[in-house]
Amino acid sequence: MATPTLYSFPARRPGFIETATWIGGDDDLELKLGYTDSGGVGRTMKLRTSNSNESRVGDCCLDSSYTIDDLDRDLMIAHIRMATFISKTVAGSNEWTLSFVEQEGSTDFQFPIGTAAVTDVRMISDVVVEIDVKKKGGGNPTRTVTTDHSEISNYSFTPSTQLLIVGGAIKQEFPSYVHDYPGTVLTTNQKNDIADHVVTLNPWI
């Protein structure tokens, strides 16, 4: 395992996700990702599917009937934060607003529930930012996420949260692959497809 090079900005890292393994039964299914930390030590993190044992909906392979209200806040922040870094803009600035507030040509976010977009942003103070996010399509609710410039704009090497974007990448590649126990479960072939795909990703970390 090679020790990752640390930068002051996110970088594409081919092969960063070294392993992707499904663990647990259908009623408690998780995708375990293996990677190497800044010290060269092997680490893992888990993405949860939706099942009857959890109080929240999960991180990956979610049914498209779920809305933005069902997502964990940290997962939403991870997607918005990474897109902010990639755009090289400051959250809440005119450039950021032009890039992210829903309009023709704006950037969409691929969440585990499907495609979403920022519909509005408000500077509450010189520190606090409110971001309205909505899943694309009519009739979907809008969710307001309160954050600050430090959380949304300051980069650090934190794979354990940055890899939460993998749930969106799975949804983009396999939109019909859903695990929503007990109603719908992934087949063995679907699990293999997802695991094989995830290790080919070049995540921004």
NORNORWO-V901105 format. One record per pair of residues at least 4 apart in sequence whose C-alpha atoms are under 6 Angstrom apart, sorted by sequence separation. I is the first residue (numbers start at 0). J is the second residue. D is the distance in whole Angstrom. If there is no record, write none. Layout:
# NORNORWO-V901105
I;J;D  I;J;D
This chain:
# NORNORWO-V901105
23;27;5  24;28;5  35;39;6  36;40;5  76;80;6  91;95;6  95;99;6  96;100;5  101;105;6  109;113;6  110;114;6  123;127;5  148;152;5  149;153;5  158;162;6  169;173;6  170;174;5  179;183;5  180;184;6  185;189;6  191;195;6  23;28;5  35;40;5  90;95;6  109;114;5  123;128;6  178;183;5  22;28;6  35;41;4  89;95;6  99;105;6  108;114;6  122;128;5  178;184;4  22;29;5  34;41;6  35;42;6  49;56;5  88;95;5  98;105;5  99;106;5  108;115;5  121;128;6  178;185;5  21;29;6  34;42;5  49;57;5  107;115;6  108;116;6  121;129;5  133;141;5  21;30;5  33;42;6  48;57;5  107;116;5  120;129;6  132;141;6  20;30;6  33;43;4  47;57;5  48;58;6  120;130;5  132;142;5  20;31;5  32;43;5  47;58;5  48;59;5  131;142;5  19;31;6  32;44;5  46;58;5  119;131;5  131;143;4  19;32;5  31;44;6  118;131;6  130;143;5  18;32;6  31;45;4  117;131;6  118;132;6  130;144;5  18;33;5  30;45;5  101;116;6  117;132;4  129;144;6  17;33;5  30;46;5  101;117;6  116;132;6  129;145;5  16;33;6  17;34;5  29;46;6  100;117;5  101;118;5  116;133;6  128;145;6  16;34;5  29;47;5  99;117;6  100;118;5  115;133;5  128;146;5  15;34;6  29;48;6  100;119;6  115;134;4  127;146;6  128;147;5  28;48;6  114;134;6  115;135;5  127;147;4  114;135;6  126;147;5  126;148;6  26;50;6  3;37;6  2;39;4  63;112;5  61;111;6  61;112;6  59;111;5  111;166;5  111;167;4  110;167;4  109;167;5  111;170;5  80;151;5  77;161;6  78;164;6  74;163;6  59;166;4  58;166;6  62;177;6  61;177;5  60;177;5  60;178;5  50;179;6  49;179;5  50;180;5  26;180;6  19;194;5  16;198;5  13;201;4  12;201;5  11;201;6  12;202;6  11;202;5  11;203;4  10;203;5  9;203;6  10;204;6  9;204;5
